[in-house]
Amino acid sequence: MLDNLRAALLVPDIRKRVGFVLLAFAGFIFMIHVQLPGVDEQRWQQELRGGSFYNFLGFLSGGALQRLSVIAMGITPYINASIIMQLMTVVLPHLEELAKKGGEEGRKKISQYTRWLTIVLAVVQSTTMSLNMSRSGVFYDPSWQFVVFAVIAFVSGTLFLMWLGEQITDKGIGNGVSLIIFIGIVLRYPTYVSQTITAGAKGSFPVFGLVLFLIIALFTVVSIIFMYQGQRRVPVQQARRVVGRKMFAGRSSYIPLRLNNAGVISIIFAISILLLPQQALSWFAHSGGTPTYWHLGPIGFPANPTATSLALQTYFSPNSLLYNLAYFILVVIFTFFYSSVVVNIGDIADNLKKSGSFIPGIRPGGPTQDYIRRILFRITTVAAVYLGLLAILPTTLQQGLGVTTFYLGSTSLLIVVGVALDTMTQIEARLAMRDYKGFIKR
């Protein structure tokens, strides 16, 4: 692999693109240390320790949220906007027409819609965060003018990362947004490792548990690679063609159905839904130290947001059985849902019919759709159960082995491994054009 990397760096075009990616990473790291002024850091650290939702956002930002820099929100609003637009492309006929038949102009139009939606989501998220920080005493200046200043700073940071990701995609190698998330996650791991070494030196956990933990982590990475690259190849036979006086024999090919079509999206959806209500209740619970009461429905049942938040933290904490059971079920549901959105079975069957191809033993049209649907259901079931178990794996390991300082995040592992494989595949494609052997050996 090192020889192949050396060969890739000898190619001027690839070397230039890799250098641009590294330069963009340096710019991202610099922006992490551009802190928002007027912040009570001690009070902010207390808020972080009490908010699981903040920690979820923080691991994607490379520590920017912990330092409360101008890019504290990270690229999360753009990710959410991209997911929403992808789902709306299936729902709205106009967007579906742009995506399928609009060509390059249609893709540019959808990208423009995604940028505008990113601004809307960034404004909503930054406003909610800034108001909560001001109410919690994180800002030295609690005035509305400073809140507006914080919102503008956070939104500008997100837009900068969105622009940086697009520049990496155009002038670098790989998907720019994915690489920004990748470097944001990787930057957090040295902190986790140092915390683990320090705790191990103090005897905070058994050494055997840590060794077993690392072995399981290595096995998890290998299984993610197999799951990411695994595919079910459905054989396809092309009918014979007659062109003039010549007859061409039918060719054999296959339809590659990926084992994991949802990627990491299902886990991100599930954890957002689980953590958002608890974080929202903690936001509403701040009212000058006095619990706020309101009436729910016509019966007028009194509810205390502070008490409700404490109850959720007690019975629905990330370490509870109820939380992990709900987490597993949501991941399975979203995996099936997103796979059905990504893989359009009707289009696959129609394209086969139009090209004169067919699956051996299966009639074109409706029977072909039913056959592909059955195969997709079976492989999606395997992927959904795997992702569900992978989602609850960190909590299970931490409780079973007693290693609580090093966090083996299933989401972070999926992103890191997936982005690394995609980048290696793109480098391999560029090397293939110059007769170099690629990274991935077949």
MOWO-V974692 format. One record per residue. RES is the residue in three letters. SS is DSSP state (H for helix, E for strand, - for the rest). OMEGA is omega in whole degrees, 0 to 359 (none if undefined). Layout:
res;ss;omega
RES;SS;OMEGA
RES;SS;OMEGA
//
This chain:
res;ss;omega
MET;-;178
LEU;H;177
ASP;H;179
ASN;H;178
LEU;H;178
ARG;H;178
ALA;H;179
ALA;H;181
LEU;H;177
LEU;H;178
VAL;-;185
PRO;H;183
ASP;H;180
ILE;H;179
ARG;H;179
LYS;H;180
ARG;H;177
VAL;H;178
GLY;H;178
PHE;H;178
VAL;H;179
LEU;H;177
LEU;H;177
ALA;H;176
PHE;H;179
ALA;H;176
GLY;H;177
PHE;H;180
ILE;H;178
PHE;H;182
MET;H;177
ILE;H;185
HIS;-;175
VAL;-;189
GLN;E;174
LEU;-;182
PRO;-;175
GLY;-;183
VAL;E;173
ASP;-;188
GLU;H;180
GLN;H;178
ARG;H;179
TRP;H;178
GLN;H;175
GLN;H;177
GLU;H;180
LEU;H;181
ARG;H;181
GLY;-;183
GLY;-;177
SER;H;180
PHE;H;176
TYR;H;180
ASN;H;178
PHE;H;177
LEU;H;185
GLY;H;184
PHE;-;176
LEU;-;186
SER;-;178
GLY;-;181
GLY;-;180
ALA;H;179
LEU;H;179
GLN;H;178
ARG;H;183
LEU;-;177
SER;E;182
VAL;-;176
ILE;-;184
ALA;-;180
MET;-;180
GLY;-;181
ILE;-;185
THR;H;178
PRO;H;179
TYR;H;177
ILE;H;180
ASN;H;179
ALA;H;179
SER;H;179
ILE;H;180
ILE;H;179
MET;H;178
GLN;H;177
LEU;H;180
MET;H;177
THR;H;178
VAL;H;186
VAL;H;185
LEU;-;181
PRO;H;181
HIS;H;179
LEU;H;177
GLU;H;178
GLU;H;178
LEU;H;183
ALA;H;187
LYS;H;188
LYS;H;182
GLY;-;180
GLY;H;182
GLU;H;179
GLU;H;178
GLY;H;178
ARG;H;177
LYS;H;179
LYS;H;179
ILE;H;176
SER;H;178
GLN;H;176
TYR;H;180
THR;H;179
ARG;H;179
TRP;H;178
LEU;H;176
THR;H;179
ILE;H;180
VAL;H;180
LEU;H;180
ALA;H;178
VAL;H;180
VAL;H;182
GLN;H;181
SER;H;177
THR;H;179
THR;H;179
MET;H;184
SER;H;178
LEU;H;179
ASN;H;179
MET;H;179
SER;H;180
ARG;H;182
SER;H;179
GLY;-;179
VAL;-;179
PHE;E;174
TYR;-;179
ASP;-;184
PRO;-;183
SER;-;181
TRP;H;178
GLN;H;179
PHE;H;176
VAL;H;177
VAL;H;178
PHE;H;179
ALA;H;179
VAL;H;180
ILE;H;181
ALA;H;181
PHE;H;179
VAL;H;178
SER;H;178
GLY;H;178
THR;H;179
LEU;H;176
PHE;H;179
LEU;H;177
MET;H;177
TRP;H;180
LEU;H;178
GLY;H;178
GLU;H;178
GLN;H;178
ILE;H;180
THR;H;183
ASP;H;188
LYS;H;181
GLY;-;179
ILE;-;178
GLY;-;178
ASN;-;187
GLY;H;181
VAL;H;179
SER;H;180
LEU;H;176
ILE;H;176
ILE;H;180
PHE;H;182
ILE;H;177
GLY;H;178
ILE;H;183
VAL;H;181
LEU;H;181
ARG;H;186
TYR;H;174
PRO;H;177
THR;H;179
TYR;H;182
VAL;H;180
SER;H;177
GLN;H;180
THR;H;180
ILE;H;179
THR;H;179
ALA;H;178
GLY;H;178
ALA;H;179
LYS;-;180
GLY;-;182
SER;-;179
PHE;-;181
PRO;-;180
VAL;H;179
PHE;H;178
GLY;H;179
LEU;H;179
VAL;H;179
LEU;H;178
PHE;H;181
LEU;H;177
ILE;H;179
ILE;H;178
ALA;H;178
LEU;H;178
PHE;H;179
THR;H;179
VAL;H;179
VAL;H;180
SER;H;177
ILE;H;179
ILE;H;178
PHE;H;180
MET;H;182
TYR;H;183
GLN;H;182
GLY;-;179
GLN;E;176
ARG;E;183
ARG;E;179
VAL;E;183
PRO;E;180
VAL;E;179
GLN;E;178
GLN;E;182
ALA;-;178
ARG;-;180
ARG;E;177
VAL;E;178
VAL;E;184
GLY;-;178
ARG;-;182
LYS;E;177
MET;E;180
PHE;E;180
ALA;-;179
GLY;-;180
ARG;-;179
SER;E;176
SER;E;180
TYR;E;175
ILE;E;181
PRO;E;175
LEU;E;182
ARG;E;179
LEU;-;181
ASN;-;180
ASN;-;183
ALA;-;182
GLY;-;181
VAL;-;185
ILE;H;183
SER;H;179
ILE;H;179
ILE;H;177
PHE;H;185
ALA;H;184
ILE;H;177
SER;H;180
ILE;H;182
LEU;H;186
LEU;H;185
LEU;H;179
PRO;H;180
GLN;H;180
GLN;H;179
ALA;H;178
LEU;H;178
SER;H;176
TRP;H;183
PHE;H;181
ALA;-;179
HIS;-;177
SER;-;179
GLY;-;178
GLY;-;180
THR;-;179
PRO;-;179
THR;-;180
TYR;E;173
TRP;E;184
HIS;E;181
LEU;E;173
GLY;-;183
PRO;-;182
ILE;-;179
GLY;-;179
PHE;E;183
PRO;E;180
ALA;E;179
ASN;E;183
PRO;H;179
THR;H;179
ALA;H;178
THR;H;178
SER;H;178
LEU;H;179
ALA;H;178
LEU;H;179
GLN;H;181
THR;H;187
TYR;H;183
PHE;-;178
SER;-;181
PRO;-;180
ASN;-;184
SER;-;179
LEU;H;181
LEU;H;180
TYR;H;183
ASN;H;176
LEU;H;177
ALA;H;178
TYR;H;181
PHE;H;182
ILE;H;180
LEU;H;178
VAL;H;179
VAL;H;181
ILE;H;182
PHE;H;176
THR;H;177
PHE;H;182
PHE;H;184
TYR;H;177
SER;H;178
SER;H;178
VAL;H;184
VAL;H;184
VAL;-;178
ASN;-;184
ILE;H;180
GLY;H;179
ASP;H;179
ILE;H;180
ALA;H;180
ASP;H;179
ASN;H;176
LEU;H;182
LYS;H;181
LYS;H;181
SER;-;180
GLY;-;179
SER;E;181
PHE;E;175
ILE;-;183
PRO;-;178
GLY;-;181
ILE;-;180
ARG;-;179
PRO;-;177
GLY;-;183
GLY;H;178
PRO;H;178
THR;H;177
GLN;H;180
ASP;H;181
TYR;H;180
ILE;H;180
ARG;H;179
ARG;H;179
ILE;H;180
LEU;H;178
PHE;H;181
ARG;H;182
ILE;H;177
THR;H;176
THR;H;178
VAL;H;181
ALA;H;182
ALA;H;179
VAL;H;179
TYR;H;180
LEU;H;177
GLY;H;177
LEU;H;179
LEU;H;181
ALA;H;182
ILE;H;181
LEU;H;182
PRO;H;180
THR;H;180
THR;H;180
LEU;H;182
GLN;H;179
GLN;H;183
GLY;H;184
LEU;H;178
GLY;-;178
VAL;-;185
THR;-;184
THR;-;180
PHE;-;186
TYR;-;176
LEU;-;184
GLY;-;179
SER;H;179
THR;H;181
SER;H;179
LEU;H;179
LEU;H;181
ILE;H;183
VAL;H;181
VAL;H;181
GLY;H;180
VAL;H;179
ALA;H;180
LEU;H;178
ASP;H;180
THR;H;178
MET;H;179
THR;H;179
GLN;H;176
ILE;H;179
GLU;H;180
ALA;H;179
ARG;H;177
LEU;H;181
ALA;H;179
MET;-;181
ARG;-;174
ASP;-;172
TYR;-;175
LYS;-;184
GLY;-;178
PHE;-;185
ILE;-;182
LYS;-;179
ARG;-;none
//
